[in-house]
Amino acid sequence: MIYKDITIEQLVEEYPETLDYLSKNNIRCIRCGEPVWGTLAEAAKEKGYNDLEIEKIVSDLNLIVNK
């Protein structure tokens, strides 16, 4: 299960199928060449997402990995 406090590194290692979603939503990840340090929530906040939007991102990512 994906949580907002999962590190980006762990997220892409364990759930590589999330890379397209992250990239399409401008959230830094390995594919875009930015450093992968920090959590999903931190990366999303750097791109201007608020807490409610981050909850939706987490929900969307869990739907992707649970297909």
Phi, psi and omega in degrees: 000144181261134177238162181295337182266009175291141178287151178301318180302312179296319181302310184284334176289315184276333185226067183300340179292351179274351184301316180299316180298314180300313181298315181296335180258015176059030177265126186302141180201178182303318184301323184274001173082002178275159178302151184254018180283148177102178184263168176301315180298318179296317180296319180293319179296325177298334179265006174095007179284141177268177184300319180294318178294325178294321176300321178293320178300313179300316179298314179300316181296320178295325175296319179299313185281343180262011178290000000 
